[in-house]
Amino acid sequence: MTHIDRYDYAFDPEGDAWAARVLRRIPPQGSVLELGPGPGAMTRVLLARGYAVTVVENDPEALSALQALGAQCIASDLDGSDWTAVLADQQFDVILACDVLEHLRRPDEVLRALNTVLAPTGSLIISVPNIAYAGVVAGLRQGVFDYSDKGQLDRTHVHFFTRRSLERNLLDCGWAPRIWEANRVPLEQSEFAGCWKDLSDAQRSSLRDGWHDFDVYQWMVVATASSNSVAWEGAAARAQVDQLREELQALSLQQKRELASLLEHQKAFSEAKEIIEELQGEVARLHKQTMLFETEVQRLGKLLFDRTLLGHLRRLMGHR
């Protein structure tokens, strides 16, 4: 496995994978600046959906893959300043920094620089590993803090974040966190499964009980520039109004369909009622005819009986 292959992966864009959930935070259209995308697992989906994508990447293998995909590429180290000069006259609707801040020596400087390239109503979407994950804590309780090729303790991580520390960094760098989302991973399915299993029941309980976020493996936050809060809130309000209008139209169409269906049912019921009334009338008429027929049968039977009896009496009398 090459260095860059470690960060390549496939996912269902319509599924519930973490990358798919991140992409669902992006508006339906616009321009995207993606920081450190690696070989472009998310870039590929963005381009297929019609977004204009610019990437900042310094790995030669990744750049080759990204250029083949058709992304606009800036070959630069995010810890440097060259990339900010290239983007000096550009603004983006969305900036993606997914699992990249933890690899930077100066993430604060990058966050401050991003303020200048985000459109007034745009958003910054960040994803970082959560060092407060209970699996990491389970390892620490046993004296284990071993770096590996990927995961929470990727050997290239030089910064670690919790939700609180990331929030403080954002606020200090001119960003207003708006939306938080957690990627929860069961401890038994993580790279810390062994450490978790080796804890006593009491130790595991102490990590779970009263700690709602013990299984948060990654945090995602959608942030906006603090200086553009009014513009962003106005855009968010308009988006909400548009969404409510669409929902109202959908409800109106559904109501019309249900009303049409009800009218059809009423019409069918009315027709069925008429048919039932006709059948009931026919049944009543046939019942009346049956009663008359039975009366006539009884009369004829009685008449036949009387005649038979009379004939028999006559024969008896003649015999005398």
CYANA upper distance limits for C-alpha pairs under 8 A (distance plus 0.5 A):
  1 MET  CA      5 ASP  CA      6.43
  1 MET  CA      6 ARG  CA      7.35
  2 THR  CA      6 ARG  CA      7.31
  3 HIS  CA      7 TYR  CA      8.35
  4 ILE  CA      8 ASP  CA      7.42
  4 ILE  CA     38 GLY  CA      7.06
  4 ILE  CA     39 PRO  CA      7.23
  4 ILE  CA     59 ASP  CA      8.35
  4 ILE  CA     61 GLU  CA      7.40
  4 ILE  CA     62 ALA  CA      7.06
  5 ASP  CA     39 PRO  CA      8.15
  6 ARG  CA    149 ASP  CA      8.06
  6 ARG  CA    150 LYS  CA      7.62
  7 TYR  CA     38 GLY  CA      6.73
  7 TYR  CA     39 PRO  CA      7.64
  8 ASP  CA     38 GLY  CA      7.63
  8 ASP  CA     39 PRO  CA      6.49
  8 ASP  CA     40 GLY  CA      7.79
  8 ASP  CA     41 ALA  CA      6.63
  9 TYR  CA     41 ALA  CA      6.64
 10 ALA  CA     41 ALA  CA      7.08
 11 PHE  CA     15 GLY  CA      8.20
 11 PHE  CA     17 ALA  CA      7.09
 11 PHE  CA     19 ALA  CA      7.82
 11 PHE  CA     20 ALA  CA      7.82
 12 ASP  CA     16 ASP  CA      8.21
 12 ASP  CA     17 ALA  CA      7.53
 12 ASP  CA     20 ALA  CA      7.34
 13 PRO  CA     17 ALA  CA      8.31
 13 PRO  CA     19 ALA  CA      8.07
 13 PRO  CA     20 ALA  CA      5.30
 13 PRO  CA     23 LEU  CA      8.33
 13 PRO  CA     45 VAL  CA      7.73
 14 GLU  CA     20 ALA  CA      6.92
 15 GLY  CA     20 ALA  CA      6.77
 15 GLY  CA     21 ARG  CA      8.48
 16 ASP  CA     20 ALA  CA      6.66
 16 ASP  CA     21 ARG  CA      6.77
 17 ALA  CA     21 ARG  CA      6.83
 18 TRP  CA     22 VAL  CA      6.75
 18 TRP  CA    183 ASN  CA      7.22
 19 ALA  CA     23 LEU  CA      6.76
 19 ALA  CA     42 MET  CA      7.57
 20 ALA  CA     24 ARG  CA      6.80
 21 ARG  CA     25 ARG  CA      7.47
 22 VAL  CA     26 ILE  CA      8.04
 22 VAL  CA    125 ILE  CA      8.30
 22 VAL  CA    220 MET  CA      8.05
 23 LEU  CA     42 MET  CA      8.37
 25 ARG  CA    125 ILE  CA      8.32
 25 ARG  CA    222 VAL  CA      8.39
 26 ILE  CA     94 VAL  CA      7.47
 29 GLN  CA     50 GLY  CA      7.92
 29 GLN  CA     51 TYR  CA      6.62
 30 GLY  CA     51 TYR  CA      6.32
 30 GLY  CA     52 ALA  CA      7.19
 30 GLY  CA     92 PHE  CA      8.21
 30 GLY  CA     93 ASP  CA      6.30
 30 GLY  CA     94 VAL  CA      8.12
 31 SER  CA     51 TYR  CA      6.31
 31 SER  CA     52 ALA  CA      5.24
 31 SER  CA     53 VAL  CA      6.55
 31 SER  CA     54 THR  CA      8.46
 31 SER  CA     92 PHE  CA      5.77
 31 SER  CA     93 ASP  CA      5.78
 31 SER  CA     94 VAL  CA      6.96
 32 VAL  CA     51 TYR  CA      7.30
 32 VAL  CA     52 ALA  CA      6.62
 32 VAL  CA     53 VAL  CA      5.38
 32 VAL  CA     54 THR  CA      6.77
 32 VAL  CA     92 PHE  CA      6.26
 32 VAL  CA     93 ASP  CA      6.63
 32 VAL  CA     94 VAL  CA      5.37
 32 VAL  CA     95 ILE  CA      6.22
 32 VAL  CA     96 LEU  CA      7.73
 33 LEU  CA     53 VAL  CA      6.48
 33 LEU  CA     54 THR  CA      5.40
 33 LEU  CA     55 VAL  CA      6.25
 33 LEU  CA     56 VAL  CA      8.29
 33 LEU  CA     92 PHE  CA      6.84
 33 LEU  CA     94 VAL  CA      6.85
 33 LEU  CA     95 ILE  CA      5.20
 33 LEU  CA     96 LEU  CA      6.63
 34 GLU  CA     43 THR  CA      8.26
 34 GLU  CA     53 VAL  CA      7.63
 34 GLU  CA     54 THR  CA      6.70
 34 GLU  CA     55 VAL  CA      5.24
 34 GLU  CA     56 VAL  CA      7.03
 34 GLU  CA     95 ILE  CA      6.40
 34 GLU  CA     96 LEU  CA      5.18
 34 GLU  CA     97 ALA  CA      6.82
 35 LEU  CA     55 VAL  CA      6.28
 35 LEU  CA     56 VAL  CA      5.58
 35 LEU  CA     57 GLU  CA      7.25
 35 LEU  CA     78 LEU  CA      8.45
 35 LEU  CA     95 ILE  CA      8.14
 35 LEU  CA     96 LEU  CA      6.58
 35 LEU  CA     97 ALA  CA      5.71
 35 LEU  CA     98 CYS  CA      7.93
 35 LEU  CA    100 VAL  CA      7.62
 36 GLY  CA     55 VAL  CA      7.61
 36 GLY  CA     56 VAL  CA      6.28
 36 GLY  CA     57 GLU  CA      5.44
 36 GLY  CA     58 ASN  CA      8.21
 36 GLY  CA     78 LEU  CA      8.48
 36 GLY  CA     97 ALA  CA      7.76
 36 GLY  CA     98 CYS  CA      8.35
 36 GLY  CA    100 VAL  CA      6.61
 37 PRO  CA     41 ALA  CA      8.01
 37 PRO  CA     42 MET  CA      7.84
 37 PRO  CA     43 THR  CA      7.54
 37 PRO  CA     55 VAL  CA      7.49
 37 PRO  CA     56 VAL  CA      8.11
 37 PRO  CA     57 GLU  CA      7.30
 37 PRO  CA     98 CYS  CA      8.23
 38 GLY  CA     57 GLU  CA      7.54
 38 GLY  CA     59 ASP  CA      8.00
 38 GLY  CA     62 ALA  CA      5.76
 38 GLY  CA     63 LEU  CA      8.37
 39 PRO  CA     61 GLU  CA      8.03
 39 PRO  CA     62 ALA  CA      4.91
 39 PRO  CA     63 LEU  CA      7.73
 39 PRO  CA     65 ALA  CA      6.14
 39 PRO  CA     66 LEU  CA      6.65
 40 GLY  CA     44 ARG  CA      6.30
 40 GLY  CA     62 ALA  CA      7.97
 40 GLY  CA     65 ALA  CA      7.75
 40 GLY  CA     66 LEU  CA      6.51
 41 ALA  CA     45 VAL  CA      7.64
 42 MET  CA     46 LEU  CA      6.82
 43 THR  CA     47 LEU  CA      6.65
 43 THR  CA     53 VAL  CA      7.83
 43 THR  CA     66 LEU  CA      8.29
 43 THR  CA     71 ALA  CA      8.15
 44 ARG  CA     48 ALA  CA      6.73
 44 ARG  CA     69 LEU  CA      7.14
 45 VAL  CA     49 ARG  CA      6.74
 46 LEU  CA     50 GLY  CA      7.06
 46 LEU  CA     51 TYR  CA      6.09
 46 LEU  CA     53 VAL  CA      7.73
 47 LEU  CA     51 TYR  CA      5.85
 47 LEU  CA     52 ALA  CA      7.34
 47 LEU  CA     53 VAL  CA      7.21
 47 LEU  CA     69 LEU  CA      8.43
 47 LEU  CA     70 GLY  CA      8.29
 47 LEU  CA     71 ALA  CA      7.98
 52 ALA  CA     71 ALA  CA      8.28
 53 VAL  CA     71 ALA  CA      6.09
 53 VAL  CA     72 GLN  CA      6.80
 54 THR  CA     71 ALA  CA      6.39
 54 THR  CA     72 GLN  CA      5.09
 54 THR  CA     73 CYS  CA      6.38
 54 THR  CA     74 ILE  CA      7.98
 55 VAL  CA     71 ALA  CA      7.36
 55 VAL  CA     72 GLN  CA      6.74
 55 VAL  CA     73 CYS  CA      5.57
 55 VAL  CA     74 ILE  CA      6.54
 56 VAL  CA     73 CYS  CA      6.68
 56 VAL  CA     74 ILE  CA      5.31
 56 VAL  CA     75 ALA  CA      6.59
 56 VAL  CA     76 SER  CA      6.68
 56 VAL  CA     77 ASP  CA      8.19
 56 VAL  CA     78 LEU  CA      7.87
 56 VAL  CA     83 TRP  CA      7.66
 57 GLU  CA     62 ALA  CA      7.81
 57 GLU  CA     63 LEU  CA      6.99
 57 GLU  CA     73 CYS  CA      7.85
 57 GLU  CA     74 ILE  CA      6.90
 57 GLU  CA     75 ALA  CA      5.88
 57 GLU  CA     76 SER  CA      6.25
 57 GLU  CA     77 ASP  CA      7.14
 57 GLU  CA     78 LEU  CA      8.17
 58 ASN  CA     62 ALA  CA      8.30
 58 ASN  CA     63 LEU  CA      7.64
 58 ASN  CA     75 ALA  CA      5.67
 58 ASN  CA     76 SER  CA      5.38
 58 ASN  CA     77 ASP  CA      5.72
 58 ASN  CA     78 LEU  CA      8.45
 59 ASP  CA     63 LEU  CA      6.61
 59 ASP  CA     75 ALA  CA      8.44
 60 PRO  CA     64 SER  CA      6.72
 61 GLU  CA     65 ALA  CA      6.99
 62 ALA  CA     66 LEU  CA      6.59
 63 LEU  CA     67 GLN  CA      6.49
 63 LEU  CA     73 CYS  CA      7.56
 63 LEU  CA     75 ALA  CA      7.72
 64 SER  CA     68 ALA  CA      6.80
 65 ALA  CA     69 LEU  CA      6.97
 66 LEU  CA     70 GLY  CA      7.09
 66 LEU  CA     71 ALA  CA      6.37
 66 LEU  CA     73 CYS  CA      7.71
 67 GLN  CA     71 ALA  CA      6.16
 67 GLN  CA     72 GLN  CA      7.63
 67 GLN  CA     73 CYS  CA      7.15
 74 ILE  CA     83 TRP  CA      7.26
 74 ILE  CA     86 VAL  CA      8.31
 75 ALA  CA     83 TRP  CA      8.27
 76 SER  CA     80 GLY  CA      7.87
 76 SER  CA     82 ASP  CA      6.94
 76 SER  CA     83 TRP  CA      6.25
 77 ASP  CA     81 SER  CA      8.34
 77 ASP  CA     82 ASP  CA      8.22
 77 ASP  CA     83 TRP  CA      7.96
 78 LEU  CA     83 TRP  CA      7.52
 78 LEU  CA    104 LEU  CA      7.84
 78 LEU  CA    110 VAL  CA      7.54
 79 ASP  CA    104 LEU  CA      6.71
 79 ASP  CA    105 ARG  CA      6.97
 79 ASP  CA    106 ARG  CA      6.70
 79 ASP  CA    107 PRO  CA      8.24
 79 ASP  CA    110 VAL  CA      7.84
 81 SER  CA     85 ALA  CA      7.40
 82 ASP  CA     86 VAL  CA      7.09
 83 TRP  CA     87 LEU  CA      6.87
 84 THR  CA     88 ALA  CA      6.48
 84 THR  CA    113 ALA  CA      7.49
 87 LEU  CA     91 GLN  CA      8.32
 87 LEU  CA    117 VAL  CA      7.47
 88 ALA  CA    116 THR  CA      8.27
 88 ALA  CA    117 VAL  CA      7.69
 89 ASP  CA    117 VAL  CA      8.34
 90 GLN  CA    117 VAL  CA      6.45
 91 GLN  CA    116 THR  CA      8.12
 91 GLN  CA    117 VAL  CA      4.91
 91 GLN  CA    118 LEU  CA      5.53
 91 GLN  CA    119 ALA  CA      5.73
 92 PHE  CA    117 VAL  CA      6.69
 92 PHE  CA    118 LEU  CA      5.49
 92 PHE  CA    119 ALA  CA      5.89
 92 PHE  CA    122 GLY  CA      7.47
 93 ASP  CA    118 LEU  CA      6.82
 93 ASP  CA    119 ALA  CA      5.97
 93 ASP  CA    121 THR  CA      7.73
 93 ASP  CA    122 GLY  CA      4.97
 93 ASP  CA    123 SER  CA      7.12
 94 VAL  CA    118 LEU  CA      7.52
 94 VAL  CA    119 ALA  CA      8.47
 94 VAL  CA    122 GLY  CA      6.01
 94 VAL  CA    123 SER  CA      5.61
 94 VAL  CA    124 LEU  CA      6.36
 94 VAL  CA    125 ILE  CA      7.88
 95 ILE  CA    118 LEU  CA      7.67
 95 ILE  CA    123 SER  CA      7.00
 95 ILE  CA    124 LEU  CA      5.26
 95 ILE  CA    125 ILE  CA      6.63
 96 LEU  CA    124 LEU  CA      6.68
 96 LEU  CA    125 ILE  CA      5.55
 96 LEU  CA    126 ILE  CA      6.73
 97 ALA  CA    101 LEU  CA      7.52
 97 ALA  CA    124 LEU  CA      8.07
 97 ALA  CA    125 ILE  CA      6.64
 97 ALA  CA    126 ILE  CA      5.31
 97 ALA  CA    127 SER  CA      7.03
 98 CYS  CA    125 ILE  CA      7.85
 98 CYS  CA    126 ILE  CA      5.77
 98 CYS  CA    127 SER  CA      4.97
 98 CYS  CA    128 VAL  CA      7.15
 99 ASP  CA    103 HIS  CA      8.42
 99 ASP  CA    126 ILE  CA      7.95
 99 ASP  CA    127 SER  CA      5.76
 99 ASP  CA    128 VAL  CA      5.39
 99 ASP  CA    129 PRO  CA      7.47
100 VAL  CA    104 LEU  CA      7.55
100 VAL  CA    127 SER  CA      8.31
100 VAL  CA    128 VAL  CA      7.78
101 LEU  CA    107 PRO  CA      6.11
101 LEU  CA    128 VAL  CA      7.51
101 LEU  CA    159 HIS  CA      7.95
102 GLU  CA    107 PRO  CA      8.17
102 GLU  CA    128 VAL  CA      7.36
102 GLU  CA    129 PRO  CA      8.33
102 GLU  CA    157 HIS  CA      5.77
102 GLU  CA    158 VAL  CA      6.40
102 GLU  CA    159 HIS  CA      5.10
102 GLU  CA    160 PHE  CA      6.49
102 GLU  CA    161 PHE  CA      8.04
103 HIS  CA    156 THR  CA      6.51
103 HIS  CA    157 HIS  CA      5.21
103 HIS  CA    158 VAL  CA      6.00
103 HIS  CA    159 HIS  CA      7.09
104 LEU  CA    157 HIS  CA      8.21
104 LEU  CA    158 VAL  CA      6.99
104 LEU  CA    159 HIS  CA      7.54
105 ARG  CA    158 VAL  CA      6.96
105 ARG  CA    159 HIS  CA      7.81
106 ARG  CA    110 VAL  CA      7.28
107 PRO  CA    111 LEU  CA      6.71
108 ASP  CA    112 ARG  CA      6.81
108 ASP  CA    169 ASN  CA      7.31
108 ASP  CA    173 CYS  CA      7.08
109 GLU  CA    113 ALA  CA      6.67
110 VAL  CA    114 LEU  CA      6.74
111 LEU  CA    115 ASN  CA      7.53
111 LEU  CA    170 LEU  CA      7.84
111 LEU  CA    173 CYS  CA      6.66
112 ARG  CA    116 THR  CA      8.44
112 ARG  CA    173 CYS  CA      5.72
112 ARG  CA    174 GLY  CA      7.34
113 ALA  CA    117 VAL  CA      8.13
114 LEU  CA    118 LEU  CA      7.05
115 ASN  CA    174 GLY  CA      7.99
115 ASN  CA    225 ALA  CA      6.82
118 LEU  CA    122 GLY  CA      6.35
118 LEU  CA    123 SER  CA      7.73
118 LEU  CA    124 LEU  CA      8.39
118 LEU  CA    225 ALA  CA      8.49
120 PRO  CA    225 ALA  CA      8.21
120 PRO  CA    228 ASN  CA      6.13
120 PRO  CA    231 ALA  CA      6.87
120 PRO  CA    232 TRP  CA      7.29
121 THR  CA    224 THR  CA      8.30
121 THR  CA    228 ASN  CA      7.59
121 THR  CA    231 ALA  CA      6.36
121 THR  CA    232 TRP  CA      5.07
121 THR  CA    235 ALA  CA      6.92
122 GLY  CA    224 THR  CA      7.26
122 GLY  CA    232 TRP  CA      7.76
123 SER  CA    222 VAL  CA      6.95
123 SER  CA    223 ALA  CA      6.18
123 SER  CA    224 THR  CA      5.46
123 SER  CA    225 ALA  CA      8.17
124 LEU  CA    222 VAL  CA      6.19
124 LEU  CA    223 ALA  CA      5.58
124 LEU  CA    224 THR  CA      6.56
125 ILE  CA    220 MET  CA      7.59
125 ILE  CA    221 VAL  CA      6.35
125 ILE  CA    222 VAL  CA      5.11
125 ILE  CA    223 ALA  CA      6.91
126 ILE  CA    220 MET  CA      6.01
126 ILE  CA    221 VAL  CA      5.88
126 ILE  CA    222 VAL  CA      7.05
127 SER  CA    218 GLN  CA      7.25
127 SER  CA    219 TRP  CA      6.12
127 SER  CA    220 MET  CA      4.84
127 SER  CA    221 VAL  CA      7.13
128 VAL  CA    161 PHE  CA      7.53
128 VAL  CA    218 GLN  CA      6.08
128 VAL  CA    219 TRP  CA      6.08
128 VAL  CA    220 MET  CA      7.18
129 PRO  CA    152 GLN  CA      6.54
129 PRO  CA    160 PHE  CA      8.05
129 PRO  CA    161 PHE  CA      7.34
129 PRO  CA    162 THR  CA      8.44
129 PRO  CA    217 TYR  CA      6.52
129 PRO  CA    218 GLN  CA      4.80
129 PRO  CA    219 TRP  CA      6.92
130 ASN  CA    152 GLN  CA      8.03
130 ASN  CA    160 PHE  CA      7.96
130 ASN  CA    161 PHE  CA      6.25
130 ASN  CA    162 THR  CA      5.67
130 ASN  CA    163 ARG  CA      7.67
130 ASN  CA    216 VAL  CA      7.19
130 ASN  CA    217 TYR  CA      5.89
130 ASN  CA    218 GLN  CA      5.43
130 ASN  CA    219 TRP  CA      6.80
131 ILE  CA    136 VAL  CA      7.19
131 ILE  CA    152 GLN  CA      7.46
131 ILE  CA    160 PHE  CA      6.45
131 ILE  CA    161 PHE  CA      6.28
131 ILE  CA    162 THR  CA      6.34
131 ILE  CA    217 TYR  CA      8.40
132 ALA  CA    136 VAL  CA      7.25
132 ALA  CA    137 VAL  CA      7.34
132 ALA  CA    161 PHE  CA      8.43
132 ALA  CA    162 THR  CA      6.46
132 ALA  CA    214 PHE  CA      7.90
133 TYR  CA    137 VAL  CA      7.14
133 TYR  CA    213 ASP  CA      8.34
133 TYR  CA    214 PHE  CA      6.21
133 TYR  CA    215 ASP  CA      6.33
133 TYR  CA    216 VAL  CA      6.29
133 TYR  CA    217 TYR  CA      6.14
134 ALA  CA    138 ALA  CA      6.43
134 ALA  CA    187 LEU  CA      7.98
134 ALA  CA    207 LEU  CA      7.21
134 ALA  CA    214 PHE  CA      5.58
134 ALA  CA    215 ASP  CA      6.56
135 GLY  CA    139 GLY  CA      6.79
135 GLY  CA    187 LEU  CA      6.60
135 GLY  CA    190 SER  CA      8.07
135 GLY  CA    191 GLU  CA      8.49
135 GLY  CA    192 PHE  CA      5.61
135 GLY  CA    193 ALA  CA      7.82
135 GLY  CA    195 CYS  CA      7.66
135 GLY  CA    196 TRP  CA      6.77
135 GLY  CA    215 ASP  CA      8.40
136 VAL  CA    140 LEU  CA      6.79
136 VAL  CA    145 PHE  CA      8.08
136 VAL  CA    152 GLN  CA      8.42
136 VAL  CA    192 PHE  CA      7.48
137 VAL  CA    141 ARG  CA      6.70
138 ALA  CA    142 GLN  CA      7.26
138 ALA  CA    192 PHE  CA      8.18
138 ALA  CA    195 CYS  CA      6.32
138 ALA  CA    196 TRP  CA      6.15
138 ALA  CA    199 LEU  CA      7.71
139 GLY  CA    143 GLY  CA      6.71
139 GLY  CA    144 VAL  CA      5.18
139 GLY  CA    145 PHE  CA      6.84
139 GLY  CA    192 PHE  CA      7.56
139 GLY  CA    195 CYS  CA      5.89
139 GLY  CA    196 TRP  CA      7.91
140 LEU  CA    144 VAL  CA      5.65
140 LEU  CA    145 PHE  CA      6.74
142 GLN  CA    195 CYS  CA      7.98
145 PHE  CA    153 LEU  CA      8.31
146 ASP  CA    153 LEU  CA      7.47
147 TYR  CA    153 LEU  CA      5.37
147 TYR  CA    154 ASP  CA      6.25
147 TYR  CA    155 ARG  CA      5.57
148 SER  CA    153 LEU  CA      6.46
148 SER  CA    154 ASP  CA      5.62
148 SER  CA    155 ARG  CA      6.06
149 ASP  CA    153 LEU  CA      8.48
149 ASP  CA    154 ASP  CA      5.79
149 ASP  CA    155 ARG  CA      6.59
150 LYS  CA    154 ASP  CA      4.73
150 LYS  CA    155 ARG  CA      7.67
151 GLY  CA    191 GLU  CA      8.07
152 GLN  CA    217 TYR  CA      8.46
153 LEU  CA    157 HIS  CA      7.38
161 PHE  CA    165 SER  CA      6.30
161 PHE  CA    166 LEU  CA      6.33
162 THR  CA    166 LEU  CA      6.58
163 ARG  CA    167 GLU  CA      6.57
163 ARG  CA    219 TRP  CA      7.28
164 ARG  CA    168 ARG  CA      6.71
165 SER  CA    169 ASN  CA      6.70
166 LEU  CA    170 LEU  CA      6.70
167 GLU  CA    171 LEU  CA      6.74
167 GLU  CA    177 PRO  CA      7.39
168 ARG  CA    172 ASP  CA      6.58
169 ASN  CA    173 CYS  CA      6.67
170 LEU  CA    174 GLY  CA      6.88
170 LEU  CA    175 TRP  CA      5.43
170 LEU  CA    176 ALA  CA      7.25
170 LEU  CA    177 PRO  CA      7.68
171 LEU  CA    175 TRP  CA      5.58
171 LEU  CA    176 ALA  CA      6.49
171 LEU  CA    177 PRO  CA      8.19
174 GLY  CA    225 ALA  CA      6.51
174 GLY  CA    226 SER  CA      5.88
174 GLY  CA    227 SER  CA      7.85
175 TRP  CA    223 ALA  CA      6.62
175 TRP  CA    224 THR  CA      6.09
175 TRP  CA    225 ALA  CA      5.08
175 TRP  CA    226 SER  CA      5.48
176 ALA  CA    223 ALA  CA      5.80
176 ALA  CA    224 THR  CA      5.78
176 ALA  CA    225 ALA  CA      6.51
176 ALA  CA    226 SER  CA      5.73
176 ALA  CA    229 SER  CA      8.41
177 PRO  CA    221 VAL  CA      7.00
177 PRO  CA    222 VAL  CA      6.53
177 PRO  CA    223 ALA  CA      4.71
177 PRO  CA    224 THR  CA      7.10
178 ARG  CA    221 VAL  CA      7.64
178 ARG  CA    222 VAL  CA      6.08
178 ARG  CA    223 ALA  CA      5.73
178 ARG  CA    224 THR  CA      7.62
179 ILE  CA    221 VAL  CA      6.00
179 ILE  CA    222 VAL  CA      5.54
179 ILE  CA    223 ALA  CA      7.56
180 TRP  CA    219 TRP  CA      7.59
180 TRP  CA    220 MET  CA      6.20
180 TRP  CA    221 VAL  CA      5.05
180 TRP  CA    222 VAL  CA      7.11
181 GLU  CA    219 TRP  CA      6.53
181 GLU  CA    220 MET  CA      5.58
181 GLU  CA    221 VAL  CA      6.89
182 ALA  CA    216 VAL  CA      6.36
182 ALA  CA    217 TYR  CA      8.02
182 ALA  CA    218 GLN  CA      6.57
182 ALA  CA    219 TRP  CA      5.45
182 ALA  CA    220 MET  CA      6.80
183 ASN  CA    216 VAL  CA      6.07
183 ASN  CA    217 TYR  CA      6.16
183 ASN  CA    218 GLN  CA      5.59
183 ASN  CA    219 TRP  CA      6.83
183 ASN  CA    220 MET  CA      8.35
184 ARG  CA    215 ASP  CA      5.80
184 ARG  CA    216 VAL  CA      4.89
184 ARG  CA    217 TYR  CA      6.07
184 ARG  CA    218 GLN  CA      7.76
185 VAL  CA    189 GLN  CA      7.34
185 VAL  CA    190 SER  CA      7.38
185 VAL  CA    215 ASP  CA      6.30
185 VAL  CA    216 VAL  CA      6.92
185 VAL  CA    217 TYR  CA      6.33
186 PRO  CA    190 SER  CA      7.23
186 PRO  CA    215 ASP  CA      6.72
187 LEU  CA    192 PHE  CA      7.16
187 LEU  CA    193 ALA  CA      6.20
187 LEU  CA    196 TRP  CA      7.28
187 LEU  CA    215 ASP  CA      7.27
188 GLU  CA    192 PHE  CA      7.94
188 GLU  CA    193 ALA  CA      5.09
188 GLU  CA    194 GLY  CA      8.48
188 GLU  CA    196 TRP  CA      7.80
188 GLU  CA    197 LYS  CA      8.29
189 GLN  CA    193 ALA  CA      6.78
192 PHE  CA    196 TRP  CA      6.62
193 ALA  CA    197 LYS  CA      6.54
194 GLY  CA    198 ASP  CA      6.69
195 CYS  CA    199 LEU  CA      7.17
196 TRP  CA    204 ARG  CA      7.86
199 LEU  CA    203 GLN  CA      6.34
199 LEU  CA    204 ARG  CA      6.73
200 SER  CA    204 ARG  CA      6.80
201 ASP  CA    205 SER  CA      6.60
202 ALA  CA    206 SER  CA      6.66
203 GLN  CA    207 LEU  CA      6.97
204 ARG  CA    208 ARG  CA      6.80
205 SER  CA    209 ASP  CA      6.18
207 LEU  CA    211 TRP  CA      7.37
207 LEU  CA    214 PHE  CA      7.38
208 ARG  CA    212 HIS  CA      7.93
208 ARG  CA    214 PHE  CA      6.66
224 THR  CA    228 ASN  CA      7.71
224 THR  CA    229 SER  CA      7.53
224 THR  CA    232 TRP  CA      7.77
225 ALA  CA    229 SER  CA      7.07
228 ASN  CA    232 TRP  CA      6.52
229 SER  CA    233 GLU  CA      6.42
230 VAL  CA    234 GLY  CA      6.58
231 ALA  CA    235 ALA  CA      6.70
232 TRP  CA    236 ALA  CA      6.48
233 GLU  CA    237 ALA  CA      6.49
234 GLY  CA    238 ARG  CA      6.71
235 ALA  CA    239 ALA  CA      6.56
236 ALA  CA    240 GLN  CA      6.61
237 ALA  CA    241 VAL  CA      6.66
238 ARG  CA    242 ASP  CA      6.59
239 ALA  CA    243 GLN  CA      6.58
240 GLN  CA    244 LEU  CA      6.57
241 VAL  CA    245 ARG  CA      6.53
242 ASP  CA    246 GLU  CA      6.65
243 GLN  CA    247 GLU  CA      6.63
244 LEU  CA    248 LEU  CA      6.51
245 ARG  CA    249 GLN  CA      6.64
246 GLU  CA    250 ALA  CA      6.59
247 GLU  CA    251 LEU  CA      6.59
248 LEU  CA    252 SER  CA      6.52
249 GLN  CA    253 LEU  CA      6.64
250 ALA  CA    254 GLN  CA      6.61
251 LEU  CA    255 GLN  CA      6.49
252 SER  CA    256 LYS  CA      6.68
253 LEU  CA    257 ARG  CA      6.66
254 GLN  CA    258 GLU  CA      6.55
255 GLN  CA    259 LEU  CA      6.45
256 LYS  CA    260 ALA  CA      6.56
257 ARG  CA    261 SER  CA      6.59
258 GLU  CA    262 LEU  CA      6.50
259 LEU  CA    263 LEU  CA      6.60
260 ALA  CA    264 GLU  CA      6.68
261 SER  CA    265 HIS  CA      6.64
262 LEU  CA    266 GLN  CA      6.51
263 LEU  CA    267 LYS  CA      6.51
264 GLU  CA    268 ALA  CA      6.55
265 HIS  CA    269 PHE  CA      6.38
266 GLN  CA    270 SER  CA      6.47
267 LYS  CA    271 GLU  CA      6.64
268 ALA  CA    272 ALA  CA      6.47
269 PHE  CA    273 LYS  CA      6.42
270 SER  CA    274 GLU  CA      6.78
271 GLU  CA    275 ILE  CA      6.75
272 ALA  CA    276 ILE  CA      6.49
273 LYS  CA    277 GLU  CA      6.56
274 GLU  CA    278 GLU  CA      6.63
275 ILE  CA    279 LEU  CA      6.59
276 ILE  CA    280 GLN  CA      6.44
277 GLU  CA    281 GLY  CA      6.56
278 GLU  CA    282 GLU  CA      6.64
279 LEU  CA    283 VAL  CA      6.46
280 GLN  CA    284 ALA  CA      6.59
281 GLY  CA    285 ARG  CA      6.63
282 GLU  CA    286 LEU  CA      6.54
283 VAL  CA    287 HIS  CA      6.44
284 ALA  CA    288 LYS  CA      6.63
285 ARG  CA    289 GLN  CA      6.71
286 LEU  CA    290 THR  CA      6.49
287 HIS  CA    291 MET  CA      6.68
288 LYS  CA    292 LEU  CA      6.74
289 GLN  CA    293 PHE  CA      6.45
290 THR  CA    294 GLU  CA      6.53
291 MET  CA    295 THR  CA      6.66
292 LEU  CA    296 GLU  CA      6.58
293 PHE  CA    297 VAL  CA      6.55
294 GLU  CA    298 GLN  CA      6.63
295 THR  CA    299 ARG  CA      6.63
296 GLU  CA    300 LEU  CA      6.52
297 VAL  CA    301 GLY  CA      6.42
298 GLN  CA    302 LYS  CA      6.56
299 ARG  CA    303 LEU  CA      6.57
300 LEU  CA    304 LEU  CA      6.43
301 GLY  CA    305 PHE  CA      6.52
302 LYS  CA    306 ASP  CA      6.55
303 LEU  CA    307 ARG  CA      6.60
304 LEU  CA    308 THR  CA      6.49
305 PHE  CA    309 LEU  CA      6.52
306 ASP  CA    310 LEU  CA      6.51
307 ARG  CA    311 GLY  CA      6.54
308 THR  CA    312 HIS  CA      6.66
309 LEU  CA    313 LEU  CA      6.73
310 LEU  CA    314 ARG  CA      6.68
311 GLY  CA    315 ARG  CA      6.69
312 HIS  CA    316 LEU  CA      6.79
313 LEU  CA    317 MET  CA      6.62
314 ARG  CA    318 GLY  CA      6.50
315 ARG  CA    319 HIS  CA      6.48
316 LEU  CA    320 ARG  CA      7.04
